[in-house]
Amino acid sequence: MTFWGTLKDGSQMLLGEPRSASLTYDRDAPADLLEAVFPADRVWEELVWVTACRQGETVFRGMVDEQNTRLTDSGITVELVCRSGEALLLDNEAPPGTIQRPTLEKLGKTLLEPLGITRAVGEAAAPGELVIEKGTSCWTVLSDFCQTLLGAQPYVDCQGVLHCEGAPERELRLGEVLSATLALAPCKRISEVRQQSFRGGYDTPYRNQAAVVERRRYGSMQSGEDPREVIARGERESFSLTVECPGLLWPLRGGKADVEVPGLGKFSGCPVRSGRALWDGNGQRTQIVLERGAVTCCG
């Protein structure tokens, strides 16, 4: 892995090999996180961006949130804490106002171009108007817009392009498993959601055939939440498989994995919920939290 830093004047600085580093992905967090500690022979100039490359391919590009220099008996170290490109959208407020017949192109001119994001991928347009309240982040506006019209969570790739069509699915080849934890939380499983009808009563049932214990919920018309999603979310939260594998498995966004864990079983089509890549003096390894897929056998 090769790390480069971008200084305030735009010049590049080779950062060298870190003493330790971690790269974190969480599907529920908009931005990936890089934390790394580098040996240094002097105090570095202030860095703005950090890029991590593997075999010529960029696997992370993020803005520097923290740059901490420490002097100890063993010398100088520089700790960097960085978030991926989504951080720009999280940290900036959208200009309050109303956009008539909003499109991704209009949002791009209003929200993206002032931040240096010059390209967005995805087609989306809505009738009516989009009202942006004071204090709303650019990320919230774009995320709500994309999820409502495209059914997908946007993300910013390593080239600074905003993708609104959602991450493509990719197959992860996990190979050897160093350790694993299978966690079941049946208390999260919902047996039934009764949805409120236009008559006011909660008389439209949605059943979870996998549930044994009754855990019932009631969905109001005002919430706008799909009862099937409530049941599906409970199923996802009721199961997790955490595996640690050698090497750097990245990116994890959109990943699905087939894995065989000795003594636990074979699991297929498991979506990645979160993950963390670690590297230090002992090499590289990746910890991945998988959601329920198809359990082909257990033992």
C-alpha atoms as a printed R data frame, in Angstrom:
    type eleno elety resid chain resno       x       y       z
1   ATOM     1    CA   MET     A     1   0.000   0.000   0.000
2   ATOM     2    CA   THR     A     2   1.304   3.430  -0.973
3   ATOM     3    CA   PHE     A     3   0.118   6.590   0.781
4   ATOM     4    CA   TRP     A     4   0.237  10.082  -0.710
5   ATOM     5    CA   GLY     A     5  -0.675  13.372   0.937
6   ATOM     6    CA   THR     A     6  -1.845  16.528  -0.803
7   ATOM     7    CA   LEU     A     7  -0.597  19.805   0.682
8   ATOM     8    CA   LYS     A     8  -2.506  23.087   0.717
9   ATOM     9    CA   ASP     A     9  -0.661  24.278  -2.404
10  ATOM    10    CA   GLY     A    10  -1.723  21.134  -4.288
11  ATOM    11    CA   SER     A    11   1.696  19.452  -4.274
12  ATOM    12    CA   GLN     A    12   2.050  15.760  -3.424
13  ATOM    13    CA   MET     A    13   4.022  14.201  -0.583
14  ATOM    14    CA   LEU     A    14   4.908  10.513  -0.274
15  ATOM    15    CA   LEU     A    15   3.993   9.553   3.285
16  ATOM    16    CA   GLY     A    16   5.860   6.265   3.509
17  ATOM    17    CA   GLU     A    17   4.840   3.028   5.216
18  ATOM    18    CA   PRO     A    18   2.576   3.468   8.251
19  ATOM    19    CA   ARG     A    19   3.393   1.830  11.558
20  ATOM    20    CA   SER     A    20  -0.284   0.958  11.801
21  ATOM    21    CA   ALA     A    21  -3.401   1.796   9.855
22  ATOM    22    CA   SER     A    22  -7.070   0.909   9.644
23  ATOM    23    CA   LEU     A    23  -9.694   1.533   6.997
24  ATOM    24    CA   THR     A    24 -13.321   1.324   8.155
25  ATOM    25    CA   TYR     A    25 -16.558   0.898   6.179
26  ATOM    26    CA   ASP     A    26 -20.066   0.936   7.614
27  ATOM    27    CA   ARG     A    27 -23.121   0.828   5.372
28  ATOM    28    CA   ASP     A    28 -25.005   3.121   7.772
29  ATOM    29    CA   ALA     A    29 -22.214   5.733   7.843
30  ATOM    30    CA   PRO     A    30 -21.912   7.905   4.695
31  ATOM    31    CA   ALA     A    31 -18.095   8.211   4.778
32  ATOM    32    CA   ASP     A    32 -15.315   5.637   5.090
33  ATOM    33    CA   LEU     A    33 -12.675   6.317   7.746
34  ATOM    34    CA   LEU     A    34  -8.881   6.025   7.516
35  ATOM    35    CA   GLU     A    35  -6.761   6.151  10.673
36  ATOM    36    CA   ALA     A    36  -2.998   5.793  10.269
37  ATOM    37    CA   VAL     A    37   0.204   6.467  12.206
38  ATOM    38    CA   PHE     A    38   3.379   7.238  10.222
39  ATOM    39    CA   PRO     A    39   6.982   7.580  11.387
40  ATOM    40    CA   ALA     A    40   8.462  10.977  10.503
41  ATOM    41    CA   ASP     A    41  11.815  12.740  10.688
42  ATOM    42    CA   ARG     A    42  10.277  16.213  11.002
43  ATOM    43    CA   VAL     A    43   6.994  18.043  11.454
44  ATOM    44    CA   TRP     A    44   4.938  17.725   8.269
45  ATOM    45    CA   GLU     A    45   3.217  20.608   6.580
46  ATOM    46    CA   GLU     A    46  -0.556  20.615   6.887
47  ATOM    47    CA   LEU     A    47  -2.172  17.978   4.666
48  ATOM    48    CA   VAL     A    48  -5.548  18.431   2.996
49  ATOM    49    CA   TRP     A    49  -6.151  15.055   1.326
50  ATOM    50    CA   VAL     A    50  -4.699  11.558   1.679
51  ATOM    51    CA   THR     A    51  -4.776   8.897  -1.029
52  ATOM    52    CA   ALA     A    52  -4.062   5.191  -0.534
53  ATOM    53    CA   CYS     A    53  -3.077   3.119  -3.576
54  ATOM    54    CA   ARG     A    54  -2.635  -0.613  -4.045
55  ATOM    55    CA   GLN     A    55  -0.883  -1.905  -7.167
56  ATOM    56    CA   GLY     A    56  -1.634   1.345  -8.986
57  ATOM    57    CA   GLU     A    57  -5.320   1.378  -8.000
58  ATOM    58    CA   THR     A    58  -6.705   4.003  -5.632
59  ATOM    59    CA   VAL     A    59  -8.627   2.326  -2.807
60  ATOM    60    CA   PHE     A    60  -9.181   5.389  -0.620
61  ATOM    61    CA   ARG     A    61  -9.144   9.159  -1.029
62  ATOM    62    CA   GLY     A    62 -10.233  11.325   1.857
63  ATOM    63    CA   MET     A    63  -9.954  14.717   3.486
64  ATOM    64    CA   VAL     A    64  -7.799  15.096   6.591
65  ATOM    65    CA   ASP     A    65  -9.857  15.710   9.724
66  ATOM    66    CA   GLU     A    66  -6.978  15.459  12.192
67  ATOM    67    CA   GLN     A    67  -3.174  15.614  11.898
68  ATOM    68    CA   ASN     A    68  -1.486  14.950  15.236
69  ATOM    69    CA   THR     A    69   2.310  15.035  15.605
70  ATOM    70    CA   ARG     A    70   3.863  13.368  18.646
71  ATOM    71    CA   LEU     A    71   7.429  13.243  19.958
72  ATOM    72    CA   THR     A    72   8.415  10.313  22.183
73  ATOM    73    CA   ASP     A    73  11.607   8.456  23.068
74  ATOM    74    CA   SER     A    74  11.210   6.452  19.868
75  ATOM    75    CA   GLY     A    75  10.995   9.525  17.634
76  ATOM    76    CA   ILE     A    76   8.349  11.544  15.801
77  ATOM    77    CA   THR     A    77   5.066  10.076  14.607
78  ATOM    78    CA   VAL     A    78   2.203  11.662  12.679
79  ATOM    79    CA   GLU     A    79  -1.327  10.391  13.226
80  ATOM    80    CA   LEU     A    80  -3.852  11.086  10.445
81  ATOM    81    CA   VAL     A    81  -7.625  10.731  10.701
82  ATOM    82    CA   CYS     A    82  -9.374  11.047   7.341
83  ATOM    83    CA   ARG     A    83 -12.869  10.637   5.922
84  ATOM    84    CA   SER     A    84 -13.741   9.798   2.324
85  ATOM    85    CA   GLY     A    85 -15.279  12.287  -0.140
86  ATOM    86    CA   GLU     A    86 -18.771  12.134   1.366
87  ATOM    87    CA   ALA     A    87 -17.373  14.202   4.255
88  ATOM    88    CA   LEU     A    88 -17.485  17.331   2.076
89  ATOM    89    CA   LEU     A    89 -21.244  16.906   1.712
90  ATOM    90    CA   LEU     A    90 -21.680  16.121   5.400
91  ATOM    91    CA   ASP     A    91 -19.701  19.152   6.576
92  ATOM    92    CA   ASN     A    92 -21.383  21.730   4.332
93  ATOM    93    CA   GLU     A    93 -24.870  23.141   4.705
94  ATOM    94    CA   ALA     A    94 -27.070  23.414   1.645
95  ATOM    95    CA   PRO     A    95 -28.200  26.955   0.765
96  ATOM    96    CA   PRO     A    96 -31.769  27.408   2.076
97  ATOM    97    CA   GLY     A    97 -34.407  27.918  -0.563
98  ATOM    98    CA   THR     A    98 -36.809  26.246  -2.945
99  ATOM    99    CA   ILE     A    99 -35.855  24.435  -6.146
100 ATOM   100    CA   GLN     A   100 -38.667  24.107  -8.685
101 ATOM   101    CA   ARG     A   101 -38.837  20.770 -10.536
102 ATOM   102    CA   PRO     A   102 -35.593  19.545  -8.960
103 ATOM   103    CA   THR     A   103 -33.185  17.478 -11.015
104 ATOM   104    CA   LEU     A   104 -29.801  16.014 -10.235
105 ATOM   105    CA   GLU     A   105 -28.295  18.564 -12.633
106 ATOM   106    CA   LYS     A   106 -29.840  21.455 -10.673
107 ATOM   107    CA   LEU     A   107 -28.698  20.000  -7.363
108 ATOM   108    CA   GLY     A   108 -25.241  19.550  -8.817
109 ATOM   109    CA   LYS     A   109 -24.937  23.236  -9.671
110 ATOM   110    CA   THR     A   110 -26.321  24.268  -6.279
111 ATOM   111    CA   LEU     A   111 -24.622  21.766  -3.961
112 ATOM   112    CA   LEU     A   112 -21.792  19.938  -5.717
113 ATOM   113    CA   GLU     A   113 -19.928  22.383  -7.939
114 ATOM   114    CA   PRO     A   114 -19.197  24.851  -5.098
115 ATOM   115    CA   LEU     A   115 -17.485  21.967  -3.277
116 ATOM   116    CA   GLY     A   116 -15.363  20.907  -6.238
117 ATOM   117    CA   ILE     A   117 -17.459  17.832  -7.122
118 ATOM   118    CA   THR     A   118 -17.884  18.373 -10.841
119 ATOM   119    CA   ARG     A   119 -19.486  15.104 -11.905
120 ATOM   120    CA   ALA     A   120 -22.536  13.155 -10.747
121 ATOM   121    CA   VAL     A   121 -23.745   9.845 -12.200
122 ATOM   122    CA   GLY     A   122 -27.446   8.980 -12.215
123 ATOM   123    CA   GLU     A   123 -30.640  10.278 -13.770
124 ATOM   124    CA   ALA     A   124 -33.239  11.726 -11.418
125 ATOM   125    CA   ALA     A   125 -35.929  14.385 -11.704
126 ATOM   126    CA   ALA     A   126 -39.002  15.148  -9.617
127 ATOM   127    CA   PRO     A   127 -42.114  17.234 -10.227
128 ATOM   128    CA   GLY     A   128 -43.144  19.961  -7.853
129 ATOM   129    CA   GLU     A   129 -40.615  21.672  -5.626
130 ATOM   130    CA   LEU     A   130 -37.830  20.822  -3.200
131 ATOM   131    CA   VAL     A   131 -37.710  22.972  -0.078
132 ATOM   132    CA   ILE     A   132 -34.317  23.118   1.647
133 ATOM   133    CA   GLU     A   133 -34.532  24.235   5.262
134 ATOM   134    CA   LYS     A   134 -31.764  26.261   6.889
135 ATOM   135    CA   GLY     A   135 -29.175  24.025   8.559
136 ATOM   136    CA   THR     A   136 -29.732  21.001   6.299
137 ATOM   137    CA   SER     A   137 -26.494  19.386   5.130
138 ATOM   138    CA   CYS     A   138 -25.753  18.871   1.446
139 ATOM   139    CA   TRP     A   139 -25.541  15.160   2.179
140 ATOM   140    CA   THR     A   140 -29.055  15.046   3.669
141 ATOM   141    CA   VAL     A   141 -30.560  16.817   0.662
142 ATOM   142    CA   LEU     A   142 -28.825  14.559  -1.880
143 ATOM   143    CA   SER     A   143 -29.354  11.362   0.112
144 ATOM   144    CA   ASP     A   144 -33.091  11.978   0.549
145 ATOM   145    CA   PHE     A   145 -33.438  12.976  -3.110
146 ATOM   146    CA   CYS     A   146 -31.635   9.872  -4.405
147 ATOM   147    CA   GLN     A   147 -33.321   7.414  -2.061
148 ATOM   148    CA   THR     A   148 -36.776   8.763  -2.851
149 ATOM   149    CA   LEU     A   149 -36.373   8.789  -6.631
150 ATOM   150    CA   LEU     A   150 -33.745   6.115  -7.266
151 ATOM   151    CA   GLY     A   151 -34.090   3.915  -4.193
152 ATOM   152    CA   ALA     A   152 -30.331   4.053  -3.633
153 ATOM   153    CA   GLN     A   153 -27.835   5.603  -1.245
154 ATOM   154    CA   PRO     A   154 -25.354   7.899  -3.028
155 ATOM   155    CA   TYR     A   155 -21.602   7.704  -2.534
156 ATOM   156    CA   VAL     A   156 -18.447   9.460  -3.723
157 ATOM   157    CA   ASP     A   157 -15.792   7.311  -5.407
158 ATOM   158    CA   CYS     A   158 -12.013   7.696  -5.186
159 ATOM   159    CA   GLN     A   159 -11.999   9.962  -8.264
160 ATOM   160    CA   GLY     A   160 -14.409  12.398  -6.612
161 ATOM   161    CA   VAL     A   161 -17.450  11.371  -8.689
162 ATOM   162    CA   LEU     A   162 -20.831  11.303  -6.939
163 ATOM   163    CA   HIS     A   163 -22.767   8.118  -7.749
164 ATOM   164    CA   CYS     A   164 -26.516   8.327  -7.206
165 ATOM   165    CA   GLU     A   165 -27.492   4.970  -8.703
166 ATOM   166    CA   GLY     A   166 -26.162   2.964  -5.749
167 ATOM   167    CA   ALA     A   167 -23.104   0.762  -5.477
168 ATOM   168    CA   PRO     A   168 -22.878  -2.195  -7.880
169 ATOM   169    CA   GLU     A   169 -22.928  -5.606  -6.283
170 ATOM   170    CA   ARG     A   170 -19.549  -7.297  -6.147
171 ATOM   171    CA   GLU     A   171 -18.529 -10.763  -5.071
172 ATOM   172    CA   LEU     A   172 -15.981 -10.975  -2.264
173 ATOM   173    CA   ARG     A   173 -13.656 -13.963  -2.212
174 ATOM   174    CA   LEU     A   174 -12.842 -14.449   1.439
175 ATOM   175    CA   GLY     A   175 -10.721 -17.601   1.307
176 ATOM   176    CA   GLU     A   176  -9.091 -18.563   4.587
177 ATOM   177    CA   VAL     A   177 -10.897 -17.566   7.789
178 ATOM   178    CA   LEU     A   178  -8.642 -16.768  10.755
179 ATOM   179    CA   SER     A   179 -11.473 -16.324  13.256
180 ATOM   180    CA   ALA     A   180 -15.240 -15.979  13.245
181 ATOM   181    CA   THR     A   181 -18.153 -15.066  15.495
182 ATOM   182    CA   LEU     A   182 -21.745 -16.066  14.727
183 ATOM   183    CA   ALA     A   183 -24.211 -13.859  16.637
184 ATOM   184    CA   LEU     A   184 -27.959 -14.547  16.738
185 ATOM   185    CA   ALA     A   185 -30.345 -11.981  18.219
186 ATOM   186    CA   PRO     A   186 -33.866 -13.447  17.897
187 ATOM   187    CA   CYS     A   187 -35.214 -10.554  19.991
188 ATOM   188    CA   LYS     A   188 -34.800  -8.371  16.873
189 ATOM   189    CA   ARG     A   189 -37.103 -10.560  14.743
190 ATOM   190    CA   ILE     A   190 -40.579  -9.107  14.161
191 ATOM   191    CA   SER     A   191 -43.365 -11.649  13.702
192 ATOM   192    CA   GLU     A   192 -46.053  -9.325  12.388
193 ATOM   193    CA   VAL     A   193 -46.673  -5.722  11.391
194 ATOM   194    CA   ARG     A   194 -50.255  -4.507  11.321
195 ATOM   195    CA   GLN     A   195 -50.580  -1.569   8.958
196 ATOM   196    CA   GLN     A   196 -53.152   1.164   9.429
197 ATOM   197    CA   SER     A   197 -55.686   1.349   6.590
198 ATOM   198    CA   PHE     A   198 -57.440   4.403   5.190
199 ATOM   199    CA   ARG     A   199 -60.382   3.530   7.463
200 ATOM   200    CA   GLY     A   200 -58.146   4.130  10.489
201 ATOM   201    CA   GLY     A   201 -57.979   0.584  11.813
202 ATOM   202    CA   TYR     A   202 -54.839  -1.557  11.951
203 ATOM   203    CA   ASP     A   203 -56.389  -4.348   9.948
204 ATOM   204    CA   THR     A   204 -53.782  -5.101   7.253
205 ATOM   205    CA   PRO     A   205 -51.403  -7.788   8.574
206 ATOM   206    CA   TYR     A   206 -47.922  -8.556   7.236
207 ATOM   207    CA   ARG     A   207 -46.565 -11.843   8.609
208 ATOM   208    CA   ASN     A   208 -42.994 -13.075   8.944
209 ATOM   209    CA   GLN     A   209 -43.091 -16.793   8.239
210 ATOM   210    CA   ALA     A   210 -39.670 -17.289   9.849
211 ATOM   211    CA   ALA     A   211 -40.837 -16.013  13.258
212 ATOM   212    CA   VAL     A   212 -41.785 -18.380  16.057
213 ATOM   213    CA   VAL     A   213 -42.158 -15.971  18.989
214 ATOM   214    CA   GLU     A   214 -44.759 -13.218  18.648
215 ATOM   215    CA   ARG     A   215 -43.344  -9.701  18.392
216 ATOM   216    CA   ARG     A   216 -45.952  -7.452  16.848
217 ATOM   217    CA   ARG     A   217 -45.679  -3.883  15.600
218 ATOM   218    CA   TYR     A   218 -48.246  -1.361  14.355
219 ATOM   219    CA   GLY     A   219 -47.499   0.941  11.440
220 ATOM   220    CA   SER     A   220 -49.320   4.238  11.035
221 ATOM   221    CA   MET     A   221 -50.181   5.733   7.675
222 ATOM   222    CA   GLN     A   222 -48.284   8.890   8.647
223 ATOM   223    CA   SER     A   223 -44.969   7.072   9.124
224 ATOM   224    CA   GLY     A   224 -44.784   6.084   5.464
225 ATOM   225    CA   GLU     A   225 -42.641   3.082   6.403
226 ATOM   226    CA   ASP     A   226 -43.132  -0.120   4.444
227 ATOM   227    CA   PRO     A   227 -44.149  -2.942   6.850
228 ATOM   228    CA   ARG     A   228 -42.135  -5.387   4.744
229 ATOM   229    CA   GLU     A   229 -39.025  -3.297   5.342
230 ATOM   230    CA   VAL     A   230 -39.703  -3.328   9.098
231 ATOM   231    CA   ILE     A   231 -39.788  -7.133   9.008
232 ATOM   232    CA   ALA     A   232 -36.739  -7.325   6.719
233 ATOM   233    CA   ARG     A   233 -34.742  -4.984   8.968
234 ATOM   234    CA   GLY     A   234 -35.517  -7.172  11.966
235 ATOM   235    CA   GLU     A   235 -34.302 -10.220  10.057
236 ATOM   236    CA   ARG     A   236 -31.070  -8.457   9.149
237 ATOM   237    CA   GLU     A   237 -30.465  -7.353  12.723
238 ATOM   238    CA   SER     A   238 -31.202 -10.811  14.131
239 ATOM   239    CA   PHE     A   239 -28.110 -12.360  12.510
240 ATOM   240    CA   SER     A   240 -24.492 -11.379  11.999
241 ATOM   241    CA   LEU     A   241 -21.388 -13.318  11.058
242 ATOM   242    CA   THR     A   242 -18.071 -11.622  11.768
243 ATOM   243    CA   VAL     A   243 -15.047 -13.107  10.025
244 ATOM   244    CA   GLU     A   244 -11.400 -12.129   9.961
245 ATOM   245    CA   CYS     A   245  -9.384 -13.015   6.877
246 ATOM   246    CA   PRO     A   246  -5.758 -12.432   5.873
247 ATOM   247    CA   GLY     A   247  -4.967  -9.701   3.358
248 ATOM   248    CA   LEU     A   248  -6.673  -6.484   2.346
249 ATOM   249    CA   LEU     A   249 -10.206  -7.038   1.020
250 ATOM   250    CA   TRP     A   250 -11.387  -3.689  -0.347
251 ATOM   251    CA   PRO     A   251 -13.676  -2.041  -1.328
252 ATOM   252    CA   LEU     A   252 -16.496  -3.537   0.729
253 ATOM   253    CA   ARG     A   253 -19.341  -1.316  -0.491
254 ATOM   254    CA   GLY     A   254 -21.943  -3.418  -2.302
255 ATOM   255    CA   GLY     A   255 -20.107  -6.622  -1.413
256 ATOM   256    CA   LYS     A   256 -21.630 -10.081  -0.976
257 ATOM   257    CA   ALA     A   257 -19.685 -13.087   0.199
258 ATOM   258    CA   ASP     A   258 -19.788 -16.857   0.274
259 ATOM   259    CA   VAL     A   259 -17.820 -18.240   3.181
260 ATOM   260    CA   GLU     A   260 -17.238 -21.587   4.866
261 ATOM   261    CA   VAL     A   261 -16.344 -21.469   8.543
262 ATOM   262    CA   PRO     A   262 -15.087 -24.734  10.073
263 ATOM   263    CA   GLY     A   263 -17.513 -25.844  12.769
264 ATOM   264    CA   LEU     A   264 -20.088 -23.158  11.961
265 ATOM   265    CA   GLY     A   265 -21.179 -23.986   8.435
266 ATOM   266    CA   LYS     A   266 -21.364 -22.658   4.900
267 ATOM   267    CA   PHE     A   267 -22.989 -19.302   4.285
268 ATOM   268    CA   SER     A   268 -23.794 -17.894   0.866
269 ATOM   269    CA   GLY     A   269 -24.927 -14.567  -0.550
270 ATOM   270    CA   CYS     A   270 -24.211 -12.689   2.678
271 ATOM   271    CA   PRO     A   271 -24.288  -8.868   2.230
272 ATOM   272    CA   VAL     A   272 -21.537  -6.850   3.915
273 ATOM   273    CA   ARG     A   273 -22.852  -4.692   6.755
274 ATOM   274    CA   SER     A   274 -19.516  -3.235   7.840
275 ATOM   275    CA   GLY     A   275 -15.813  -3.990   7.815
276 ATOM   276    CA   ARG     A   276 -12.367  -2.902   8.881
277 ATOM   277    CA   ALA     A   277  -9.047  -3.458   7.135
278 ATOM   278    CA   LEU     A   278  -5.999  -3.433   9.411
279 ATOM   279    CA   TRP     A   279  -2.298  -3.435   8.678
280 ATOM   280    CA   ASP     A   280   0.742  -3.204  10.931
281 ATOM   281    CA   GLY     A   281   4.054  -4.971  11.504
282 ATOM   282    CA   ASN     A   282   2.250  -8.325  11.434
283 ATOM   283    CA   GLY     A   283   0.797  -7.814   7.946
284 ATOM   284    CA   GLN     A   284  -2.682  -7.118   6.638
285 ATOM   285    CA   ARG     A   285  -6.036  -8.564   7.664
286 ATOM   286    CA   THR     A   286  -9.680  -7.666   7.164
287 ATOM   287    CA   GLN     A   287 -12.574  -8.011   9.595
288 ATOM   288    CA   ILE     A   288 -16.008  -8.155   7.929
289 ATOM   289    CA   VAL     A   289 -19.496  -8.230   9.436
290 ATOM   290    CA   LEU     A   290 -21.926 -10.131   7.194
291 ATOM   291    CA   GLU     A   291 -25.695 -10.199   7.253
292 ATOM   292    CA   ARG     A   292 -27.970 -13.162   6.788
293 ATOM   293    CA   GLY     A   293 -27.733 -14.848   3.430
294 ATOM   294    CA   ALA     A   294 -28.692 -18.414   2.604
295 ATOM   295    CA   VAL     A   295 -27.465 -20.902   5.206
296 ATOM   296    CA   THR     A   296 -26.833 -24.097   3.257
297 ATOM   297    CA   CYS     A   297 -25.764 -26.142   6.246
298 ATOM   298    CA   CYS     A   298 -24.894 -25.758   9.879
299 ATOM   299    CA   GLY     A   299 -22.862 -27.979  12.106
